[in-house]
Amino acid sequence: MLKLAKPSAEYKNSFIEAVKEFEVRGEDFYLHEKKPSDDFNEVLQKIRRYEKGINLPADRVPQTELWLVDGKKFIGWVKIRHKLNENLLLQGGHIGYIIRSSERKKGYGTKILELTLPVAKKLGIDNILITCNDNNLGSAKIIEKNGGVLEDKVINDEKELKRRYWIKNK
Ligand SMILES: CC(C)(COP(=O)(O)OP(=O)(O)OC[C@H]1O[C@@H](n2cnc3c(N)ncnc32)[C@H](O)[C@@H]1OP(=O)(O)O)[C@@H](O)C(=O)NCCC(=O)NCCS
């Protein structure tokens, strides 16, 4: 059954497989100091620390990370930032997600955001900011299908054009 789950050792093997898929494609999306295959527990501890806001770097805010899973299979992750800072307001927003490479274009991206909205509601986020690169058509569709309204497009420090969408979280 497809659901958002708390990251746990239950999904370890599948999660490590997924990280390898990212690496093969040169996608460095799961940024941790150590490779998850070297120290999976470190990954879990870091996720928990971020959720509680313990020892965060100055530019980081507390965030909840959840994994989209089907049975024991890891499909993707979503991170919900509990509040915005100056940088997240420009790019990053409240919610970021990734679907493992082998499972893209099957509707999971749309589903992960749909399942995340009530979780964000429980965290008290009534107006959700989500940003994506202007040329990330997949992500733009996901946001629009979940009620996102485009506010504007801005250029970040890396000279990338970013779309900024808001979702009214009912
Ligand atoms: C962007 C991403 C999450 C899309 O996930 P996904 O599971 O493929 O999304 P879906 O299957 O729900 O697709 C949603 C829509 O976008 C379209 N789409 C997906 N990937 C696309 C692409 N690369 N180019 C164009 N359209 C795309 C789908 O066809 C679908 O269109 P439809 O609604 O007309 O049928 C995934 O490609 C990914 O993880 N990318 C890397 C990380 C990333 O960019 N995250 C978002 C940061 S803002």
The ligand as an SDF file (V2000), in Angstrom:
LIG
                    3D

 48 50  0  0  0  0  0  0  0  0999 V2000
   10.0280   16.2850  -10.7760 C   0  0  0  0  0  0  0  0  0  0  0  0
    9.6820   14.8710  -10.2950 C   0  0  0  0  0  0  0  0  0  0  0  0
    9.3950   14.8970   -8.7910 C   0  0  0  0  0  0  0  0  0  0  0  0
    8.4580   14.3560  -11.0640 C   0  0  0  0  0  0  0  0  0  0  0  0
    8.0400   13.1340  -10.4800 O   0  0  0  0  0  0  0  0  0  0  0  0
    7.1000   12.1220  -11.2760 P   0  0  0  0  0  0  0  0  0  0  0  0
    6.7810   10.9940  -10.3500 O   0  0  0  0  0  0  0  0  0  0  0  0
    7.7210   11.7910  -12.5760 O   0  0  0  0  0  0  0  0  0  0  0  0
    5.7890   13.0250  -11.5120 O   0  0  0  0  0  0  0  0  0  0  0  0
    4.3780   12.5610  -12.0770 P   0  0  0  0  0  0  0  0  0  0  0  0
    4.5070   11.1820  -12.6560 O   0  0  0  0  0  0  0  0  0  0  0  0
    3.3610   12.7810  -11.0240 O   0  0  0  0  0  0  0  0  0  0  0  0
    4.1860   13.5970  -13.2670 O   0  0  0  0  0  0  0  0  0  0  0  0
    3.4250   14.7770  -13.1660 C   0  0  0  0  0  0  0  0  0  0  0  0
    3.2440   15.3460  -14.5560 C   0  0  0  0  0  0  0  0  0  0  0  0
    4.4900   15.8700  -15.0100 O   0  0  0  0  0  0  0  0  0  0  0  0
    4.8830   15.2450  -16.2260 C   0  0  0  0  0  0  0  0  0  0  0  0
    6.3170   15.0610  -16.1720 N   0  0  0  0  0  0  0  0  0  0  0  0
    7.0150   14.3320  -15.2770 C   0  0  0  0  0  0  0  0  0  0  0  0
    8.3300   14.4230  -15.5400 N   0  0  0  0  0  0  0  0  0  0  0  0
    8.4420   15.2470  -16.6230 C   0  0  0  0  0  0  0  0  0  0  0  0
    9.5390   15.7240  -17.3790 C   0  0  0  0  0  0  0  0  0  0  0  0
   10.8000   15.3790  -17.0690 N   0  0  0  0  0  0  0  0  0  0  0  0
    9.2800   16.5520  -18.4270 N   0  0  0  0  0  0  0  0  0  0  0  0
    8.0380   16.9000  -18.7370 C   0  0  0  0  0  0  0  0  0  0  0  0
    6.9380   16.4860  -18.0620 N   0  0  0  0  0  0  0  0  0  0  0  0
    7.1430   15.6530  -17.0220 C   0  0  0  0  0  0  0  0  0  0  0  0
    4.1530   13.9150  -16.2260 C   0  0  0  0  0  0  0  0  0  0  0  0
    3.9910   13.4130  -17.5290 O   0  0  0  0  0  0  0  0  0  0  0  0
    2.8310   14.3200  -15.6140 C   0  0  0  0  0  0  0  0  0  0  0  0
    2.0640   14.9970  -16.5860 O   0  0  0  0  0  0  0  0  0  0  0  0
    0.4830   14.8360  -16.6930 P   0  0  0  0  0  0  0  0  0  0  0  0
   -0.0570   15.3580  -15.3900 O   0  0  0  0  0  0  0  0  0  0  0  0
    0.1220   15.6760  -17.8500 O   0  0  0  0  0  0  0  0  0  0  0  0
    0.2310   13.3840  -16.8640 O   0  0  0  0  0  0  0  0  0  0  0  0
   10.8760   13.8790  -10.5830 C   0  0  0  0  0  0  0  0  0  0  0  0
   11.2280   13.9740  -11.9570 O   0  0  0  0  0  0  0  0  0  0  0  0
   12.0940   14.1400   -9.7490 C   0  0  0  0  0  0  0  0  0  0  0  0
   12.2270   13.6000   -8.6550 O   0  0  0  0  0  0  0  0  0  0  0  0
   13.0050   14.9940  -10.2580 N   0  0  0  0  0  0  0  0  0  0  0  0
   14.2100   15.3730   -9.5630 C   0  0  0  0  0  0  0  0  0  0  0  0
   13.9470   16.1960   -8.3230 C   0  0  0  0  0  0  0  0  0  0  0  0
   13.0800   17.4030   -8.5690 C   0  0  0  0  0  0  0  0  0  0  0  0
   13.1770   18.0590   -9.5920 O   0  0  0  0  0  0  0  0  0  0  0  0
   12.2250   17.6670   -7.5750 N   0  0  0  0  0  0  0  0  0  0  0  0
   11.3440   18.8060   -7.5940 C   0  0  0  0  0  0  0  0  0  0  0  0
   12.0590   20.0050   -7.0670 C   0  0  0  0  0  0  0  0  0  0  0  0
   11.0090   21.4090   -7.1840 S   0  0  0  0  0  0  0  0  0  0  0  0
  1  2  1  0
  2  3  1  0
  2  4  1  0
  2 36  1  0
  4  5  1  0
  5  6  1  0
  6  7  2  0
  6  8  1  0
  6  9  1  0
  9 10  1  0
 10 11  2  0
 10 12  1  0
 10 13  1  0
 13 14  1  0
 14 15  1  0
 15 16  1  0
 15 30  1  0
 16 17  1  0
 17 18  1  0
 17 28  1  0
 18 19  1  0
 18 27  1  0
 19 20  2  0
 20 21  1  0
 21 22  1  0
 21 27  2  0
 22 23  1  0
 22 24  2  0
 24 25  1  0
 25 26  2  0
 26 27  1  0
 28 29  1  0
 28 30  1  0
 30 31  1  0
 31 32  1  0
 32 33  2  0
 32 34  1  0
 32 35  1  0
 36 37  1  0
 36 38  1  0
 38 39  2  0
 38 40  1  0
 40 41  1  0
 41 42  1  0
 42 43  1  0
 43 44  2  0
 43 45  1  0
 45 46  1  0
 46 47  1  0
 47 48  1  0
M  END
$$$$
